[in-house]
Amino acid sequence: MDEAKKEAAVKRGFRTPEEAMSGRGAVYERGRAQESWPYSLGDYLKGYVGRRIRVGCVLPNGRYFEKTGELATVGTNFLALRSARTGGLVLVDLAAVRGVEIG
């Protein structure tokens, strides 16, 4: 192992299993901000809980639809919108999301 690779290995650290499973990866570089950028749509949207958003989604049959509401929560693979008309929750699979408008 050459000297440059040894130095790079020393600068790396490991996240806890819970942090690694959140989509940020298991290895990070020490000395740099670990949370400098959200690594997934879910991580990014967590900063907008309580705000009104419009989500565009594609169904498995290829149809497109949009839902509007207050972002109630963001999970690992879903987000929940509180409908303004009914007050109920609408759950949306993050894999189906094609666009988000934050208002």
Secondary structure, 3 states (H helix, E strand, C coil): CCHHHHHHHHHEEECCHHHHHHHHCCEEECCCCCCCCCCCHHHHHHHHCCCEEEEEEECCCCCEEEEEEEEEEECCCEEEEECCCCCCEEEEEHHHEEEEEEC
